[in-house]
């Protein structure tokens, strides 16, 4: 795997934990509104100043007793076949593990859960079921997404679903269709789009939805979840 960066401390990305974040390079989706192009686009990945796995594990060793958890995100971490071994090494050092995923690899996700290598999962639900090919290079990944939703909702591990809401991409009806697809569920968060450093520069010209609009949507969908909120990226 290629480690594209480390955030040494985060108080918000792993609920209830003081954590660090490790960013794994490479992604099988192409979301033009994504602001992590350096972890997605092959040419940008080649230019990254990378950290070795040993360097990252040495960093964790020095933070034992100070940090409680590790957030593994990307790109898309489940593209890495050695992710289970990586998680096991982190767990062996005494840290809890949160995985951020797009849900496109249900087989590996199920393996990680079955082997008790995850303590929390955050899955991005990009679009309604029938539109998933738009971010999957034309491939039909919606059924893999469905499998991952079902695996996560088995509640063997704590979890959340979330959608970054983008004007010109997500209408109110799109959000309602996502809700119909994934509900009932424990947590669902609406994340307001951030119009900066996007993969497609055209999206930098798009203003985020007003908070009032997202609040109206949140109030409509909240009854379908134990916890439903709006949060900033």
C-alpha positions as a LaTeX table, in Angstrom:
\begin{tabular}{lrrr}
\hline
Residue & $x$ (\AA) & $y$ (\AA) & $z$ (\AA) \\
\hline
Unk1 & 0.00 & 0.00 & 0.00 \\
Unk2 & 1.02 & 3.60 & $-0.49$ \\
Unk3 & 0.68 & 5.92 & 2.49 \\
Unk4 & 0.08 & 9.37 & 1.07 \\
Unk5 & 0.04 & 11.31 & 4.33 \\
Unk6 & $-0.62$ & 11.39 & 8.07 \\
Unk7 & $-2.66$ & 13.76 & 10.20 \\
Unk8 & $-0.99$ & 13.40 & 13.57 \\
Unk9 & $-3.99$ & 14.32 & 15.69 \\
Unk10 & $-7.73$ & 14.59 & 15.13 \\
Unk11 & $-10.44$ & 15.12 & 17.72 \\
Unk12 & $-13.38$ & 14.90 & 15.30 \\
Unk13 & $-12.81$ & 12.09 & 12.79 \\
Unk14 & $-13.10$ & 9.12 & 15.19 \\
Unk15 & $-16.18$ & 9.61 & 17.41 \\
Unk16 & $-15.22$ & 9.72 & 21.06 \\
Unk17 & $-11.53$ & 9.07 & 20.42 \\
Unk18 & $-8.32$ & 11.06 & 20.19 \\
Unk19 & $-6.89$ & 9.71 & 16.98 \\
Unk20 & $-4.57$ & 10.17 & 14.05 \\
Unk21 & $-5.44$ & 9.70 & 10.39 \\
Unk22 & $-3.50$ & 7.76 & 7.79 \\
Unk23 & $-4.29$ & 8.46 & 4.13 \\
Unk24 & $-3.88$ & 5.59 & 1.67 \\
Unk25 & $-3.40$ & 6.54 & $-1.97$ \\
Unk26 & $-5.49$ & 5.17 & $-4.82$ \\
Unk27 & $-9.21$ & 5.12 & $-5.55$ \\
Unk28 & $-11.51$ & 3.17 & $-7.87$ \\
Unk29 & $-14.14$ & 5.95 & $-7.96$ \\
Unk30 & $-13.99$ & 9.29 & $-9.69$ \\
Unk31 & $-16.08$ & 11.90 & $-7.90$ \\
Unk32 & $-15.36$ & 15.23 & $-9.59$ \\
Unk33 & $-16.29$ & 17.15 & $-6.42$ \\
Unk34 & $-13.68$ & 15.27 & $-4.34$ \\
Unk35 & $-11.08$ & 17.51 & $-2.70$ \\
Unk36 & $-8.47$ & 14.73 & $-2.28$ \\
Unk37 & $-7.25$ & 14.58 & $-5.85$ \\
Unk38 & $-3.68$ & 13.95 & $-4.71$ \\
Unk39 & $-4.87$ & 10.55 & $-3.39$ \\
Unk40 & $-7.03$ & 9.72 & $-6.42$ \\
Unk41 & $-5.39$ & 10.80 & $-9.65$ \\
Unk42 & $-2.47$ & 8.55 & $-10.72$ \\
Unk43 & $-0.23$ & 11.43 & $-11.85$ \\
Unk44 & $-0.74$ & 13.24 & $-8.54$ \\
Unk45 & $-0.10$ & 10.07 & $-6.52$ \\
Unk46 & 3.31 & 9.69 & $-8.17$ \\
Unk47 & 4.29 & 13.13 & $-6.88$ \\
Unk48 & 3.30 & 12.45 & $-3.27$ \\
Unk49 & 5.95 & 12.45 & $-0.58$ \\
Unk50 & 5.12 & 9.00 & 0.76 \\
Unk51 & 5.51 & 7.52 & 4.23 \\
Unk52 & 6.53 & 3.88 & 4.64 \\
Unk53 & 4.46 & 1.49 & 6.71 \\
Unk54 & 7.36 & 1.10 & 9.13 \\
Unk55 & 7.62 & 4.86 & 9.59 \\
Unk56 & 3.91 & 5.05 & 10.35 \\
Unk57 & 4.01 & 2.15 & 12.82 \\
Unk58 & 7.06 & 3.71 & 14.52 \\
Unk59 & 5.04 & 6.92 & 14.82 \\
Unk60 & 2.20 & 4.98 & 16.47 \\
Unk61 & 4.62 & 3.30 & 18.84 \\
Unk62 & 5.71 & 6.75 & 20.04 \\
Unk63 & 2.07 & 7.82 & 20.53 \\
Unk64 & 0.97 & 4.90 & 22.70 \\
Unk65 & $-0.86$ & 6.30 & 25.70 \\
Unk66 & $-1.48$ & 9.59 & 23.91 \\
Unk67 & $-3.69$ & 8.50 & 21.03 \\
Unk68 & $-6.59$ & 6.07 & 21.24 \\
Unk69 & $-7.40$ & 5.33 & 17.64 \\
Unk70 & $-6.36$ & 5.38 & 14.00 \\
Unk71 & $-8.56$ & 6.52 & 11.12 \\
Unk72 & $-7.73$ & 4.77 & 7.85 \\
Unk73 & $-9.01$ & 6.66 & 4.84 \\
Unk74 & $-8.08$ & 7.44 & 1.28 \\
Unk75 & $-8.56$ & 7.36 & $-1.60$ \\
Unk76 & $-10.16$ & 3.97 & $-1.00$ \\
Unk77 & $-8.35$ & 1.80 & 1.60 \\
Unk78 & $-10.05$ & $-1.48$ & 0.62 \\
Unk79 & $-8.19$ & $-1.51$ & $-2.69$ \\
Unk80 & $-5.24$ & $-2.83$ & $-0.66$ \\
Unk81 & $-5.21$ & $-6.59$ & $-0.20$ \\
Unk82 & $-2.84$ & $-6.19$ & 2.74 \\
Unk83 & $-5.25$ & $-3.90$ & 4.60 \\
Unk84 & $-6.22$ & $-6.66$ & 7.10 \\
Unk85 & $-2.57$ & $-7.18$ & 8.04 \\
Unk86 & $-2.09$ & $-3.42$ & 8.36 \\
Unk87 & $-5.12$ & $-3.17$ & 10.66 \\
Unk88 & $-3.88$ & $-6.11$ & 12.72 \\
Unk89 & $-0.52$ & $-4.41$ & 13.28 \\
Unk90 & $-2.31$ & $-1.26$ & 14.43 \\
Unk91 & $-4.55$ & $-3.24$ & 16.78 \\
Unk92 & $-1.55$ & $-5.09$ & 18.18 \\
Unk93 & $-0.11$ & $-1.74$ & 19.26 \\
Unk94 & $-3.28$ & $-1.13$ & 21.27 \\
Unk95 & $-5.16$ & 1.30 & 19.02 \\
Unk96 & $-8.76$ & 1.12 & 17.87 \\
Unk97 & $-9.35$ & 1.34 & 14.11 \\
Unk98 & $-11.89$ & 3.36 & 12.15 \\
Unk99 & $-12.25$ & 2.72 & 8.43 \\
Unk100 & $-13.52$ & 5.29 & 5.95 \\
Unk101 & $-14.71$ & 3.51 & 2.80 \\
Unk102 & $-16.80$ & 3.94 & $-0.31$ \\
Unk103 & $-18.22$ & 0.44 & 0.20 \\
Unk104 & $-17.05$ & $-0.95$ & $-3.14$ \\
Unk105 & $-15.30$ & $-4.03$ & $-1.70$ \\
Unk106 & $-17.87$ & $-5.86$ & 0.45 \\
Unk107 & $-15.79$ & $-9.06$ & 0.53 \\
Unk108 & $-12.81$ & $-7.40$ & 2.18 \\
Unk109 & $-15.09$ & $-5.34$ & 4.40 \\
Unk110 & $-16.76$ & $-8.52$ & 5.66 \\
Unk111 & $-13.34$ & $-10.08$ & 6.30 \\
Unk112 & $-12.18$ & $-7.09$ & 8.34 \\
Unk113 & $-15.34$ & $-7.18$ & 10.45 \\
Unk114 & $-15.30$ & $-10.96$ & 10.92 \\
Unk115 & $-11.68$ & $-10.83$ & 12.08 \\
Unk116 & $-12.55$ & $-8.03$ & 14.55 \\
Unk117 & $-10.08$ & $-5.64$ & 13.00 \\
Unk118 & $-12.44$ & $-2.64$ & 12.94 \\
Unk119 & $-14.07$ & $-0.65$ & 15.73 \\
Unk120 & $-15.97$ & 1.89 & 13.62 \\
Unk121 & $-16.91$ & 2.21 & 9.94 \\
Unk122 & $-17.86$ & 5.36 & 8.06 \\
Unk123 & $-19.26$ & 4.62 & 4.61 \\
Unk124 & $-19.81$ & 7.29 & 2.00 \\
Unk125 & $-23.00$ & 6.83 & 0.02 \\
Unk126 & $-22.28$ & 8.89 & $-3.07$ \\
Unk127 & $-25.53$ & 8.71 & $-5.04$ \\
Unk128 & $-28.85$ & 6.88 & $-5.26$ \\
Unk129 & $-28.64$ & 3.23 & $-6.35$ \\
Unk130 & $-29.59$ & 3.86 & $-9.96$ \\
Unk131 & $-26.93$ & 6.58 & $-10.48$ \\
Unk132 & $-23.84$ & 4.83 & $-9.11$ \\
Unk133 & $-22.22$ & 4.27 & $-12.51$ \\
Unk134 & $-21.65$ & 8.04 & $-12.65$ \\
Unk135 & $-18.78$ & 7.78 & $-10.16$ \\
Unk136 & $-17.58$ & 4.24 & $-10.95$ \\
Unk137 & $-16.04$ & 4.84 & $-14.37$ \\
Unk138 & $-19.26$ & 3.54 & $-15.92$ \\
Unk139 & $-19.19$ & 0.24 & $-14.01$ \\
Unk140 & $-22.25$ & $-1.00$ & $-12.14$ \\
Unk141 & $-21.00$ & $-1.01$ & $-8.54$ \\
Unk142 & $-24.41$ & $-0.39$ & $-6.98$ \\
Unk143 & $-24.88$ & $-4.06$ & $-6.04$ \\
Unk144 & $-21.51$ & $-4.10$ & $-4.26$ \\
Unk145 & $-22.59$ & $-0.96$ & $-2.43$ \\
Unk146 & $-25.83$ & $-2.70$ & $-1.46$ \\
Unk147 & $-23.88$ & $-5.67$ & $-0.05$ \\
Unk148 & $-21.68$ & $-3.34$ & 2.01 \\
Unk149 & $-24.71$ & $-1.49$ & 3.36 \\
Unk150 & $-26.21$ & $-4.81$ & 4.47 \\
Unk151 & $-22.93$ & $-5.94$ & 6.07 \\
Unk152 & $-22.52$ & $-2.68$ & 7.96 \\
Unk153 & $-26.13$ & $-2.64$ & 9.14 \\
Unk154 & $-25.65$ & $-6.05$ & 10.75 \\
Unk155 & $-24.23$ & $-3.88$ & 13.58 \\
Unk156 & $-21.31$ & $-6.10$ & 14.43 \\
Unk157 & $-19.29$ & $-2.86$ & 14.40 \\
Unk158 & $-20.38$ & 0.69 & 15.20 \\
Unk159 & $-20.99$ & 2.70 & 12.05 \\
Unk160 & $-22.28$ & 5.69 & 10.16 \\
Unk161 & $-23.38$ & 6.44 & 6.62 \\
Unk162 & $-22.79$ & 9.86 & 5.11 \\
Unk163 & $-23.32$ & 11.79 & 1.89 \\
Unk164 & $-21.50$ & 14.89 & 0.70 \\
Unk165 & $-24.33$ & 16.98 & $-0.74$ \\
Unk166 & $-23.29$ & 18.81 & $-3.91$ \\
Unk167 & $-25.42$ & 21.34 & $-5.81$ \\
Unk168 & $-25.79$ & 20.26 & $-9.48$ \\
Unk169 & $-25.27$ & 16.65 & $-8.37$ \\
Unk170 & $-27.73$ & 16.04 & $-5.54$ \\
Unk171 & $-31.30$ & 17.21 & $-5.64$ \\
Unk172 & $-33.63$ & 16.92 & $-2.69$ \\
Unk173 & $-35.16$ & 13.86 & $-4.35$ \\
Unk174 & $-31.71$ & 12.27 & $-4.71$ \\
Unk175 & $-31.16$ & 12.54 & $-0.97$ \\
Unk176 & $-34.62$ & 11.10 & $-0.30$ \\
Unk177 & $-33.81$ & 8.19 & $-2.62$ \\
Unk178 & $-30.58$ & 7.52 & $-0.73$ \\
Unk179 & $-32.51$ & 7.57 & 2.52 \\
Unk180 & $-35.09$ & 5.12 & 1.16 \\
Unk181 & $-32.21$ & 2.87 & 0.15 \\
Unk182 & $-30.20$ & 2.80 & 3.39 \\
Unk183 & $-32.82$ & 3.32 & 6.09 \\
Unk184 & $-33.50$ & 2.40 & 8.77 \\
Unk185 & $-29.96$ & 2.79 & 10.07 \\
Unk186 & $-28.11$ & 3.98 & 13.13 \\
Unk187 & $-26.47$ & 7.15 & 11.81 \\
Unk188 & $-26.66$ & 9.21 & 8.64 \\
Unk189 & $-24.88$ & 12.51 & 8.18 \\
Unk190 & $-25.29$ & 15.13 & 5.48 \\
Unk191 & $-21.94$ & 16.76 & 4.74 \\
Unk192 & $-22.02$ & 20.11 & 3.01 \\
Unk193 & $-19.91$ & 20.32 & $-0.12$ \\
Unk194 & $-16.74$ & 22.39 & 0.05 \\
Unk195 & $-15.97$ & 24.25 & $-3.16$ \\
Unk196 & $-12.20$ & 24.24 & $-3.01$ \\
Unk197 & $-9.42$ & 22.07 & $-4.43$ \\
Unk198 & $-11.83$ & 19.82 & $-6.31$ \\
Unk199 & $-10.66$ & 17.24 & $-8.85$ \\
Unk200 & $-12.75$ & 18.93 & $-11.52$ \\
Unk201 & $-11.97$ & 22.68 & $-11.28$ \\
Unk202 & $-15.48$ & 23.47 & $-12.54$ \\
Unk203 & $-16.82$ & 22.40 & $-9.15$ \\
Unk204 & $-14.81$ & 25.15 & $-7.48$ \\
Unk205 & $-17.27$ & 27.57 & $-9.09$ \\
Unk206 & $-20.26$ & 25.96 & $-7.38$ \\
Unk207 & $-21.51$ & 27.48 & $-4.14$ \\
Unk208 & $-22.49$ & 25.00 & $-1.39$ \\
Unk209 & $-26.13$ & 24.60 & $-0.48$ \\
Unk210 & $-27.32$ & 27.13 & 2.14 \\
Unk211 & $-27.44$ & 25.68 & 5.63 \\
Unk212 & $-31.18$ & 26.44 & 5.73 \\
Unk213 & $-31.78$ & 24.14 & 2.76 \\
Unk214 & $-29.83$ & 21.26 & 4.32 \\
Unk215 & $-31.63$ & 21.81 & 7.62 \\
Unk216 & $-34.99$ & 21.44 & 5.89 \\
Unk217 & $-33.85$ & 18.16 & 4.32 \\
Unk218 & $-32.38$ & 16.92 & 7.60 \\
Unk219 & $-35.63$ & 17.53 & 9.43 \\
Unk220 & $-37.54$ & 15.48 & 6.86 \\
Unk221 & $-35.19$ & 12.47 & 6.95 \\
Unk222 & $-34.25$ & 12.45 & 10.65 \\
Unk223 & $-37.08$ & 10.07 & 11.72 \\
Unk224 & $-35.50$ & 7.29 & 9.63 \\
Unk225 & $-32.29$ & 7.22 & 11.70 \\
Unk226 & $-31.25$ & 7.08 & 15.34 \\
Unk227 & $-28.96$ & 10.02 & 14.66 \\
Unk228 & $-29.09$ & 12.33 & 11.64 \\
Unk229 & $-27.13$ & 15.57 & 11.49 \\
Unk230 & $-25.49$ & 18.10 & 9.22 \\
Unk231 & $-21.76$ & 18.53 & 9.50 \\
Unk232 & $-19.02$ & 20.36 & 7.69 \\
Unk233 & $-16.25$ & 18.58 & 5.82 \\
\hline
\end{tabular}
